[in-house]
Amino acid sequence: MSTHKVGPDTTVLADCLEVPGIGFVPVNAFVLHAEEPVVVDTGLGLPDRDFLATLAGVIDPADVRWIWLTHPDRDHTGGLFALLDAAPRARVITTFLGVGEMSTECPLPLDRVYLLNPGQSLSVGDRTLHAFRPPLFDNPATVGFFDDRTGTCFSSDCFGAPLPTADLATCPDVAEVPAEDLKAAQLLWASVDSPWAQTVDPDRFLATADPVRSADPGTVLSTHLPPAAGLTPRLLDTLTAVPGLTPFTGPDQAALEQMLAAFAPGPH
């Protein structure tokens, strides 16, 4: 994992995961340096990742007051329970469904939960965070937010894109990716991560982007995309191509066996 700042108030904890045949998927978490500091998601739970150690290079975990869990998929919860132990004053912002999902593996302590639904807001001292449902999502517990002090949108999985190299996936500015390449990658991600969007009514779907359009954030921070500053109109334009996309179909068993055969050691 690496870290870099986006403006004076936000630090990105950047990571990525290689998915064969798709690319390197960014997996970001964030620290919002508010009066009451907020950690947004907690990274991967793989054995070679140490989210808490990376976080400690950015902020003393004991100072964290809020953990905004944009949804409880495993690529968002890797360091959650270690952080809860290290941040005794922190509460987890999630939804009723999010708590239910977490309870199937390692239940959240309910006295440390703060339930917040799309359309509601939370003050974190020097700013207010406005919760919303992003246009694209892969989990019904997904809730992103707008920071009213910086004009930043935290979009969870929405606007994500697999990229061709780990360096691009963890870069500090998605403008390093050529515009057409980025659009193609974002449409691929939409077909992989939100396959339901292929069958929706286009007008009703595009209306779900109204909160982002109205807020007109200067920066969009997605879990699965390098920071996007000044690109909101382009990101919204990409959404217009999502309804009707050909659904993604992954490799089948024959392809898996062919892949495994290629890994097999040759004769000595």
Order of alpha helices (4+ residues) and beta strands (2+ residues): beta-beta-beta-beta-beta-beta-alpha-beta-alpha-beta-alpha-beta-beta-beta-beta-beta-alpha-alpha-alpha-alpha-beta-beta-alpha-alpha
